Amino acid sequence: MIVINALRILAVISRYQILTHAGEINVPLKIKVVGKLLELFFYPIGSFRKPRKNFGDRLARCFRKLGPIYIKLGQTLSTRPDLVGENVANELKYLQDQLPPFSGELAKNIISKSLKKSTDELFLSFDNAAVAAGSISQVHKAKLHDGTDVAVKVLRPNIYKKYNNDIKLLYSFARISNKLFKKIKRLKPVEVIELFETTMKQELNLKLEAAAASELADNFALDKEVYIPKPYWQYVTEEVLVIEWVDGISIYDTKKLVKAGLNPLEISKKIAIMFFNQAYRDGFFHADLHPGNIFVKDSGIIVLIDFGIMGRLKERDRLAVAEILAAFLSRDYKQVADIHIRVGYVPKKTDPYVFAQNCRAVCEPIIGLAIKDISIGKLLLQLFRITEEFGMETQSQLLLLQKTMVIVEGIGQSLNPNINMWELAEPWIKKWGAKNISPEAKILRVVKKMVTDFIEEHHRNNGGV
């Protein structure tokens, strides 16, 4: 089965001439030769023609043809402009995982089997037509016997089997690439697949999605501007998730928001602060903020749904990224270099002055703009290019953060092209920075660590007493 699947993948890749006509990506000669041989075998007619479509378009089509797991992989690669190029990353950014829904009767069978009760016993009513259908699951609207409206998420049939076959192949391709091509090894393809596997496992276990919703709700318990629907744990399994149904206006429907009397400027500010609270205050953030996953209530409260892809940042990375952005915005490029070296994002032997000079060369045109005109997305893209030249290895824990920051910025621009989310959130950023990355905060952290280490050492030396 794995061999057949591998042959199918190679056939599709050949059909779209992915290895031989890769646009701006510098494909090693060895790979091009292999690609040409595959095309001669799988697609002999097309192997003598140049493709009409650009590489990004063909790559997106290739992922769609390969199926749901590869669509998800394409979405992950959209966060890596350093790897696939800015134009390709932009093409993949719009890669949607919408698929035709499976039948409502099949969904009912899966629900009944998983929850050990018929849908009539579980729900007062259940809509057979799915309200949304993705590559991993689909959602139906239902009503509990007490009259509560709920969303019922159901995994696609046989999705586990498809996933297991595909992930094994992806690991095989990553390991082979590591061994055959030295330039690819620095990009840690195996670790990228590991990150992809982690996010996919979360999406394929709806108990974990319910847990993510619960944790996010706890984090925002004191925040009245953000609402997280609650899961009904008695109706949650790995295959089925029943969660509170919440009505609202899509964050991308600006006309409806204005018609409802809501101020796009205020909503933008709420979105920016919500993101900073998730990523930097809590280190746990929603990493799939596409148009269907973020709503606004008539009261102006922000609602998030679909918690299948979540990002988690350790305190070390939260502080490092915040310090890097702060140093960029203050034009302290030497500080940018020092932070990269200190946390190990670039090799220790890196000359900080040369690194700083490179940062200045590519980022000064951006930093020279007014704060309201600065794009954090472009800033991150330029930083990728610099760190790649200096041998930065892929920091897989930052991939989802980078993707989400760009999406959040896009949300602000969709609400109003003249709005800069980061400028709106500046008071919050300054307050958080004073508490976490100021000299006083750093000293306090060092003291706390010394005290903690002393207590733990004393505890060990005294036999746990």
N, C-alpha and C positions, 0 to 999 in steps of 0.2 A: 504493500500500500504506500509506504514512504517513497519507494522508487518511482511508482506511478505518479505520485504527487510532485516529486522533484522534476520529472520529465514534463509534466504539465506546466510547472512554473518556468522552466527553461524555454518551453515552446511559446509561452505568452511574452516573456522577456524578448525573445527573438522576433516575435511578431511586431513589437513596438520599437525594435532596434535600440534597446536601452544601453547595451554595452558598446555599440559601435558608433552611435551618433548621440553623444551625451552633452551637447551644447558647450557651455563654458567649463564644464568639469574636466579636469585633466586626467583622463583615464589612462593608466599604464598600458604600454604596448602589449604586454602579455594578455591582459584582459581583452583588449580589442581583437587580438588574434583568436582567442577562445570564442569571443562573441561572433566573429565572422564565420567560424566553423559551425557554430550552433545555428546561425541564420541559414547557411547553405543546407543544413540538414532539415531544420524545421520550417523554414520560410524561404525557399530558394528563389522564388519570383521577386520577392521584395528585397533580397540581399543585394541586388544590383541597382537599386533605386535609392535616392536620398529621400528621407522622410519629409512630408509636406508640413507637418505640425512641428512646433517647437518642442524642445526636450521636456519642459515642465508639463505641458499638456499631455504628451505621450506617457510620461511617468505616472501622472494622475490616472489616465485611462488604464494603464497597466495594472495599477493597484486595484481599481474598480473591477477589472476583469478577474483578477486573482481571488477576490472575495473579501469577506468581512475582516479577517485578521489582518490582511495586508492593507486594507483601508485604514485601519487603526495605526499600522506601522507608518503609512504615508503621513498621517496626521502628526505622528511623533517626529518624523524627519522635517516637517514644516517648521520645527523649532530650531533647526540646524542650518541656518544660511551659510555658516562657515564651511559646512560639509557639501551642501548641494547647490550653493549659490543663492543670491537674493531673489533672482527671478523665479527659480524653481521653487524656492521656499514659499513665495507668494502664490504660485499656482497650487501647491499642496495645501496651503492654508484654507482654501475653499473646498477641499475634498470632504464631502459629506458622506456619512455612513447610513443614509436613508435607503432602505430596501423595501420591496413589496411586503406587506404584512402576511403572516400565516393566518389560517382561519380561526375565527372566534371559538369554534367547537374544539379545535386542537388546543387552544389556550386553556379552555375550561378543563379539558382532560389533564393537562399538565398541572393546573392548580389543584384539582381534586386529588390527584395522585400524590402531590407534594404535601398538601395540608390534611390529607386523610378524611376529607369531607367533600360533599358535592357543593357546587357553586350556589345551589339553591339554599343549602344549609348555611353557607358562609355569608351570602349577600341577599339583600332585599331585591336588588336589581343588578344586572350586569350587562353592559353594552357589548354586543358581539363585535362591532366594528372597532378596530384599534384607533386610538386618537393620535398615536405616534408609533412608527416602526423603524428601528435602527438595525445595525448589523448584528448586534448581540441580543437584543431583546425588543419587546414592544409593550405598549401601555394601553390599558383599557380603563374606562371610567366605570365605577360601580358605586353602590350605596349599601352601607351596613344596615343591619336590622334596626338600629336606633335612629336611622335617617341620615347619618353622616356620609357625606360624599368623600370618596377615596379614589386614589389612582392605584391600579393594580399592574405591577410590572412583572412580566413573565419572560424567562429566557427562551431563546429560540431552540427548537428541537435539535438534538444531536450537536449542539454547539461545542460541548466539551471535547467530543471526539475530533471535530475539525480543528479546534484550537490546539490540542495535544500534538496532532500530526504536523501542523504548521510551525509550532514553536520549536519542535525538534529540528526541523529543516533549517529554520532561521539560525539556530545555534550552530548547526553544521556549517552553513555558509559563512558565519562570522568567524569560526575557528579556522576554517580553510583560508579565509582572507588574511587572518592574523599571521599564518605561517608563510603564505606565498608572497605577500606584499607588505614590505616594511613600512611604507608611508601610511598605510591604513592602520597599522598597529597602534599608533599614537592616539587615534580617535576612539580607541577602546570599543570596537564593535561588539565584543562579547558583553561588556558592561551596559552598552546601549540596549542590547536585547534583554539583559537582566532587568533593566528599568522597565522596558516594554512589557516583559513577563509579569512584573509586579503589578503594573497598572491593569493589565488584562485579568490577572487573578482576582483583583478587587472587583472588576466589572462582572466577572463570571460567578461571583459569590454575593448574592443579594443580601446576605446577612451582614457582610462587610460594608455594603452601601448603607444599610440601615444604621450600622454603628457609626459610620462617618457622619450621617445626618444628625445623629444623637450628639456626637462630640462637638460638631459645629454649632448646634443649638445651645449646648452648655457654654461654649465660648462666647456666644452672643446673648447670653441670658439677660445681661444688664443693658444691652443696646436696643433701644426702642425703634431704631430706624431700619433694622434688618429682621426678617422673619424666615425661620427655617421650618418647613412642614415636619410634623412628628410621625415617625413610623408606628404602626400598630404591631407590636412585637408578637402578639399571639397569632398573627397571620404572616409571619416572616420565616422563610426557609432559604436555602441556597438558591432555589429556582424561582421563588415567588417573593415579591415585596409589596405589601399593602401600606400605603402612606397617605397622609392627609392630602386632600385635593384643595388647591388654592387657586382662585381666579385672580387674574391681573392682566395688565397691558404689557406686551413685549417691550423690552428696553429699547428695541430698535425701531419701534413704531412711534416716531416723534410726533406725528400729526395727532394720533390718538391721545398721547400724553398731554399735549397742549390743550386739546379739546376738553380733557378731563380737568383742566385748570391746574396742571402741574408745571413747575418751572424746570426746564432742562438744566439750567445752571445749578440749581439746588440738587437735582438728581445726580448730576455729574460729580458733585462734591461728595455726596453720600457714597457713590460707587467707589471713588478713589479712597476714601477713608475706610470703607468696608474692606477693600483689598489690602490696604496697609495693616489694618487690624489683624486680618487673617494671616498674612505672610510674615509680618515682622513682630507683631505683638504675640501671636499664638504659635506661629511656625506651622500652621495647618490651614491649607487653603483650597478652595474649589478651583480645579485646574481645567475645567471644560465649559467655559462661559460662552457657548455659542448662543445664537438668538433664541432658541427654544428653552434655554435653561435659566433665564433671568427675567423676572417680571417686576412690575411696579403696581402696588395696590392703589385704589382711588385715593387713599389717604397719603400716598407718597412713600409708603414703606416698601423697601426692596425685598423681594422674595427670590430665593435660590431654590432650584430643584435639580434632580439628577446628580447624585453624588458618587457616580461610578469611578470618576477619575479625580483623585485628591493628591495634593502635593504636601510634603512634609519637609521642613527645614530645621536642621540643628541650630542651636544658638550661634555656634561658630560661623556658619554660613550666613545666617541672617545679619549678623553684625558686619561680616566682611563685605557683603554686597552693599549694605547701607553705607558703610564707610567709603567704598569705592565710588558710589554714585555721588556722595557728598563731596569727595575730593575732586571729582570731575567738575561738578557744578561750581566749585570754588577755584577751579583751574590749577589745583595743586597736583601736577602730574607726577612729581617725585613721590608724593604720598600714595598715589595710585599704584606706582611701581612697588613701593615698599610693602603695601598691603598684599599684593599678588605674591610677592616672594615670601612674606611672613606666613601666609596661610597655605602655601604650597601649590597655588594655582599655576605658577610657572617654576621652572627649576631654580634651586637655590643659587646656582652659579650665574644666574642672569645678572647682567650689569644694569642696576636700577636707573642710571642716568641715560643709557641708550634706550631702555624701555620707556622711560618718561618722555624722551625726545620723540619717539614713535607715537606715543599717545597724543602729544601736543600736535604733531603734524596732521593726524587724521581727525582729531576731535575739536581743534580750535575753531574750524568753520561752524561747527554746531554750537559749541559753548559760547561763541561770540554773538549768538543770537539773543534776543530778549528771552527771559525765562518762559514767557507764554508761548514762544515759538519753538522751544526745544522739544525734540522728539526723543523720549527715552528709548523707543524702539530702535531708532537710528543710532543712538549712542551705544546700545548693546551690540548692534551689528558691527560697528566700528571696533568695539572692544574685542569681539570675536576674531576679527581679522588680525589685530595686533597680537593677541595671545597665541593665535595659530602659528604666526611667524616665530614666536619665541618658545615654541614647543609645549604649549599648554595642553595637558591631557584632558580629555572630556570629563567634566564634572557632572556626572549623571544626576546628582541630587539637585542641580540647578536647571536642568532642561525644562521641567514643567513651570518653574518660576519665570524663566525667560519668555516662554510661550504666553503665559498668563499676563505678564506685564504688557506685552504688545497688544493682546486682546483687550485689556482694560483701557489702554490708550485709544484703541479703535472705537470702543463704546463711547468714549467721550466725544470723539470726532463725529460719530454718527448722530449724537444728540445736538451738537453744534460745532461746525468746523473751526470756529474761532475760540473754542474752549480748550484750555490745557488742564488736564486732570491734575497734574503734579503741582501746578501753580495754585489750584484750588485747595489742594491738600497741604500746602506749605506750612500753615500754622501747626497742623498735626505732626508733620515731619520734624519741624524744629523742636517741638515738645518731646517727641520720642527720641530724637537725637540727643537732646540735653540729658535725658534720663539714661540713655544706653551707650552712646558713643562719644560723649564729652570726656575730657581728661579726668574729671572728677568721677564719672561713672566707671571708667577703666580702672582707676585706683581702687574704687570700692569693690569691683569684681575680683581684683587681685587679692585684696584683704580677705574677702569672703572665701576665696579658694584656699588661702593659707590657713584660715581658721578651720575650714572643713577638713583639709588634709591633716591638720594637727589632731583634730578630734578623732578622725578615722585611724590615724597611726596610734594614738593613745589607746583607742578601743582594741586594736589588734594586739598591742603589747601587753595589755592587761587581760588577755584571754576572753575578750568580749564582754567584760564587766563594765 
